Amino acid sequence: MRSGKAAGVALALICLFAAGCRSQPRDAKTVVFLIDSSPTSLDPRVGTDVQSERIDELLFDGLVDRDSQFRFVPGLASAWEQTDARTWVFHLRDGVRFADGRMLSARDVVWSVESMRNRTVISPKAASYASVDVVTAADEKTVVFHLKYPDNFLLRNLATGALGVIPAGSGSEFWRNPVGTGPFRFVSQKTDQDVVIERNPQGWRAQPEIERVRFAVVPDAITMALELEKGTGDVAINSLPMDSLPDLAARPNLIVNDVPGTEVQYLAFNLRDPLLSKVEIRQAIACAIDRRLIISTLLRGHAQPAASLLPPTHWAWTADVERYDYDPARAERLLDAAGYRRGADGVRFHLTMKTSTTEDARLLAAVLQQELARVGIALQLRSYEFATFYSDVTRGAFQLYSLRWIGGNEQPDIFSYVFETKHFSPRGANRGHYSNARLDALLEDAAQTTLTDRRRKDYVEAQQILAKDLPAVNLWYLDTVVVHNRRLTQVNPSASGSYLFLETAHLVP
């Protein structure tokens, strides 16, 4: 990103060989949105990767939506009621049509859920509807869910982003020409090259100002930054190197929008390990990490310290938890009290942290290695290609690791999925085998009661237990960072990093 002859040569070489720089006809009415990978499937029942879900949110609607506090508001259902603990009734909006002109009916909703449950399509989302006994269409505009047992997370699994309502009868080839009720409609897809969508004239919401969006696949982050600089790309979100942002912000044709995000970075422990099973050691490690320094240097200020998995704007979030902020002296005291004093070489004990080979993961691990060394913990690093690393994590073959929760931490069932005893991996994401009977009881109660105040009380106490026991350290919430060309205006990024700002953005000719 330096000016001059060398940079010009580098740019020419990159654009000659990088797939993302292949010449494309420039359409003044099309937004070129740069993404780092192709969506795996635009069938909303199947695609669970980030790009599939983000693009599907523009093409499809769920029965409900969520507001800024993650409370549920009307979507395709204008209203709903829970007639008893195991029965939910949804009333569909009038006049909603699919992008191909078909009128939405209750049968479409029934099919959207049942085709996952009866394996018409093999869907990783099918387990989300394990509580459902049967879904019926009471009439053209009324859908009834009969449950096997109370499920307070049903609404989450019927929300836009989790569920995309599709036409009844859609089979396993639906991904080739997906049809939804969203603000945009599908045009085309070329794997590893692009996805094109356009404004849906049948949409029931306010019509987007943008006529067409081309999601161009550019796997290399440096190439992506160059595309933005040249003006051949209009926008990218959460996919650029942090150290490139100051240079991009200085470009006269670009704007960098930065808002607090919900994506949370965490450090997890294996509690089956003799050392890490001791809470004092986990607390000492938390006290040894200078999160604010890491945020200001490694992340260039594009993050906020995290005290919970839930975002601070969530209705169940609480600040009333025990904290283990940066305090190396406290870390030393905790380690001494636990019986692990420094040896002649200054080292108390050794730990191993597994990480992927991605640059940001390796940099973070190296910083943590330096931080822990200051309090006498020798941290050895083992880097693996991501698939191998993630396989080890899910099998519990680690002492420490760090990853991010993206989207999944926006609802409080994350606590059950990650920390409840019954969700030891592979039955869930309790990879560190943490177990606390009181926490289990709180989460079971929160999952069954219909009283919001009681659920919040349960979740507040759950967060307090987790903050004290520290089966994992919540490090920071990464900001949502959108870099866009000035011809794209009224860009209002969401905390979750979704692409829904395209619904209200404008494109200057």
N, C-alpha and C positions, 0 to 999 in steps of 0.2 A: 504494500500500500504506500510505498515511498514514491515520490515523483522522480522524474528523470529517465534517462535512457535505459538503465538497468531494469527499472520497473516495467517500462514499456516492452522490453524484450521478454521479460517473465510473463507478462500478461498475454503476449502473443503466443508464447509456447503453451501456456495453460489453456488458452482458448482453442488452440489447434488440437490438443489431445484430450481435453476433458469433455465428457458427454454433455455436461450441463451447459456448455457454451456453444453447442451446435446452432447454426443460424436458423432463426425462426422468423417468419413474416411478422412484422410489428403491426398490431391492430390498436388504434388509438382508443377503442372502446373496451379493450380487454385488459384486465389486471393480471400481471404475471406474478404469481405467488410462488416463491422458491421453497421447496421442501426437500428434506435430505433422503427420503426413501419413498418408494411407491406404496400406496395402500395395498394390503394383502387381499382385501375383498371389500367391495362396496355393497355387499349384502349385509344389512345391519344386524342380521342374526349370526353372522360368521366373523366379520372383521373386528378384532379387538386390539390391534396395534394402534398407535397414536394417530397415524395419518388416516387410517380407515375411520376411526371414530370421529375425528375432527371434521372430515369431509362429509361423513354421514349426517352429522348434526345440521348441515346446510341443506341436505336432500330430504330428510325424514323428520317426523315429529313423533314424540311420545304422547301418552295420555296426559301427562303433567309436565310442567317445567319447574325450575327452581329460581328463587329470587336471590338477591345479593347476600342474604343471610342463610342461604341453602334451605329455606322453607319451600314447601311445594305450593305451586300456583297453577291455575288452569292451563292446559295445553290443548290437545285435541278434545279432551273432556272439559266441558264448560263447568261441570260440577260433579261431585261424587259424595257418597256417604258410606259409612260403615254401619250396617244395620245390626250386626252383632260381631263378636270377636273374630268370627271366621267367614264373614260375608262382606264383600265390597261391591258397591254398585256405581258404575260410571255412566254419565250422560254425555253423549257426543254432541259437538257443535253442529248446527245446521249449515248446510251449504258448502261443506268442505269437499273439494275434489282432489283426486290424484293428478299428477302432472300430465297424464295422458287423457284427462277429461272424465275418468270414471268417478262416480260419487262414492265418498267414504261411507261405509256402513259398519255396524257392529260385527258383522261376519269377518270383515278384514282384520279387526282387532283380535278376534278369536283365533283366526288363522295365524297371525303374527306370533302369538304365544304358543299355540298348540303345535305348529309345525316344528318348533324347536323341541318341545316335550315328547312328541311322537316320532322324532328322528326322521321326519321328511327331509330335513337338513341336519347334518352333524354340527351342532352348535356348542361352543364352549360356554355359552350363556345359559344353557338348559338348566344347570344346577341352581341358577338364581331363582328358579320357579319351583323348587322342590316342595314348597309349602302348598302349592296349588293342587287342589283335587280335580276341579273341572272349571272351564271357562265357558260361559254360555251367552248367546245373544237373545236377550229377553224380547227385543224388538229391533227395528232398524237402527235405533239410536241409543240403545241401552245394553251395556255389557256388565255381566255379573261374574265375579270371581268367588268361587267357593273354595275355602282353604281346608287343609287337613288339620292345621293348628294355627294359632295366631301368629302373624308375621308383621312386625312393625316396619320391616324393610321392603315390603311389597311396593310402596309408592316409589321408592328409589329405583327399583327394577322396572318400573313402568314409565320412568321419566325420559325425556329426550336425551340422547346420548347413551342410555342403557337399552332402551327399546326404540326401534324404528318401525312404525306401522306400515305394512306393505299390503298390496292387493291380495285378496283371498285367492288361493290356488298357486301362488308363486312358488316355484320349485327350486331345485339345486342349481339351476342355470341362471337364476335371477340376477346374479352379480354382473352378468354380461350387459344387461340393460336395466339397471335399477330404476324403479319408479316410486316416488314418494309424494308427500304433501308439503314439503318444506319450501323455503323461499327461493331455492334454486332447483334446477332440474339437470339431470345428467345428459351430457352430449357425447363424450368419448373417453376412452382410456387406452394408452399405450404403455405397457409395463416397462418400468425403468426409464420412461421418457416423460409422460405427462398425463394429467387428467383434466378434462375441460367440462365446466358446468356453465349454465346460463340462467338468467332470471326466469323464474317460473310464472308464466302469466296466469296460471290457475291457482296461485298461492292465496291462502286465506288471510295471511297477515299483510301488513303494509308492504308494498312492492319495494324491493331494493332499488337503489339508484344505479348500481353497477349492472351493466348488461351481461358481462361475461367474465369468467375467471379461468385462467389456465394455471394449474398447479404443475410447475416445471420441476422435475426431479434433478437435483444437483447434490450429489452425495458429499462432495468435498467442501468444507466450510470456507476455505480460502477462495475457492472459485465462486462460491455464493456471494462472498463480500465483494469480489470484483464485478460480478453481475450487477449488484446494486450500485456500485460506483459508476459503472458505464451507463446505467439507465436501462439496461436490457431486462432487468428484474425490478419489480415494483415494491415487493414487500417480503420480509422473512420474519419469523417469530421464534424466539428461544432456540436458535440453531446456529448462532454465530459466536466465534471466540470472544470471551470477555475483553481481551486486550485489543481487539479490533474496534470496539465500540467508540472510543474517543476519536479515532481517525475517521470513522464513518459519520459521526456527529458533526465533524468539521467540514464535511462535504456540503457545498451550497445546495445540491439537489436532493439531500437526504434529511430525514428527521428521525431521531431516536426517541421512542416513547417507552417509558419505564414506569410500571405500576407494581405495587406489592402483589406477590403471587401466592398460590396455595401449594405449589410443588415443594415437598419437604425432603431435605437431605437428613439421613440418620446414620448413626453408628450402632451396629448390633453386636451383641455378645452371645457366645454359646455357653449357657449356664450349666451344661453337663461337664464343662471343663473345670478341674479342681480349683484353679486360680479364679476364674471368672464367676464361679458359683458364689463367691464371697461378695456381698453387697458393698463392703467398704472399698474393695478394689475397683468395682464399677464406678462408685461415686468419686474415687480419687482420679480415675481416668477422665471423668467429666470435668473435674476441677482443673485438670492439667491442660485443657483445650481452650486456647484464646480465640473464641469464635469471632469476636468483633475484629480482631486483627486479621484473621483469615478472610472475613467478609470485605474488609477495606483494601486488602492487598490482592489475594488470589482471585476474589470475585469482583474486584473493582467497585465495591459498594452496592452491587446489584443483588442484595439479599437482606433478610431481616432475621434476627435470632428467633429460634422456635422453642417454646416451652411445652408444646403438645403436638400430637399428630394433626389435630383439628386446626383449621385456619382460625385466626383471632376473630373473624366476623361471624363465626358459626354460632348458632343459638345454644349449643351445648358446651362451648369452649369456656374455660375458666383460667384466670390468672392466679388464682389462689392455690398455688402448688409450691412444694419445696423446690428450691433452685440450687444448682451446683454450677455457679458461674465461675469464670476463670479466677483461680486462687491457688497458685502452686504451693504456697505454704500450707494451706488446708489439705491439699493432696498429699504432701509429705507426712502430715500428722496422721491422716487416715491410713496410709500405708504402714507407718511405724506401729500404729495401734493394732493393725491386722497381723503384726509379727513379721513383716517383710522389710527389714532394714537394709541399708545399702551395704554391699560387700566392699572389699578392698578396691575393686575397680569402679566403685560407684553405682554398680548395677544391683537392683533388687531381684529382678527375675526377667525372663524373656517371654514375649508373646509373638504370635505370627498373625499378620493381617493379610487376607487374600483380597485381590483387587483385579479389575479387568485391565486390559492394555490401552484403553482409551486415555487420551492425554489428560483430561480433567480428573479422571479417577486416579491416575498415577501421581499427579501433582498433589492432590489432596492427601493421599497416603504418605507421600514424602514429608509433607508439612506435619501430619500427625506423628510421624516417626520422630521428628525433631522436638515436638512439644512434649512427648512422653519421655524422651531421653532426659529432659531437664529435671524430672522427678524420679529418675532412676529406673525407668522401665525401658528395656531394650526391645524395640518393635522391629521384627523382621518382616520384610515385604515379599509377597509372592504374587507375581502378575501372570494372568492367563488370558487367552482369547475369551471374549465375552461368553460364548456358549459354554465353555468349560468352567469358567468362573461361576456362572449362574447355576450350572448343574451341581457344583459343589455346595453352593449356598442352599439350594433347595433340599439337598440330601443331609444338611447339617454338618458337612465336612469343613469346618472352619473354627477358628477361635474368635476372630473379629472380621467384619466386613462393613462396607458402607455402600448404600444404594439410595434411591429416591422413591418416594411415593408420588405418583402423578394421577390426580383425579380420585383414586380410591380412598384417599384420606379426607374427602369432603363430606362424608357421612359417618356417623359414630359407630356403625357396625364394623369399621376398621379395627376397633379395639378387640372385638371378638375374633375376627379373622387372624389377627396378628398375635394376640396374647392369651386367648382363652385356652384352657388345658385341652379341650376336645379338638382344637385345631392345630395340634402338633403336625408339622410337615410330614407327609404330603397331603394331609386332610385339610390343610390351611397354610397360613404363612407364619405359624409359630415355629420358626426355624431354630430358635435358641432354646426351645423346650422350657420356657418360663411357665411356672404354675403357681397360682395363688387362689385358694379356695374362696376368699372373700371377693376377689375380683370376678371370679366365675359366677358367683351368686348375683352380684350387681348386674353383670351383663345379661344374664338369663332373665332377670326381672325387667330390665330395660327393654328386652326383646319382646316381652309379653304384655306389659301394661299398656293401656291406651291413654294414660294420663301424662300429658307433656311435662308437667311440673315434676312428677315422680321420675320420669325418664331423665330429665336434666339433672336431678339430684343424684341418680345412679351414676350418670356419666361424669359428673363433677368428682364424686368420690373415686371413681375408677381412674381418672386422670391424676388425682392426688396419690393414689397407691403406686401408679406407674412412675410418677416423678420421684418418689422415694426409693422404690426398688430398682429402678433403672435397668430393666432388661434390654433397653436400647436408649441411646442418647439422641434426642431430637436436636439437630445442629442448627439449621436455618431454613427459612422459606425462601426459595429462589424467586426473584422478581420475574414478572412477565415483561420481556423486552421485545418490542416491535420496531424494526427498522424499515422505513418506507420512503418511497419517492414523494416529493412534494406535490406531484400531480394527484396523489391519493390523499384526500382530505377527510376531516371528521372521523379520524381513526380513534376509536375508544376501546383499548384492549381490556379484556376481562382478566380477573385474577387467576382463573383456571387455565389461561393460555389457549382458549378455544378460538376458532376462526369466525365466530358469530359477529364480530365487528364488521364483517363484510356486508351484513344486512343493512347497516346504516351509513357506511362510508360512501363518499362521493369521489368520482373520477373527473378531474379537470381535463377537458380535451386538449 
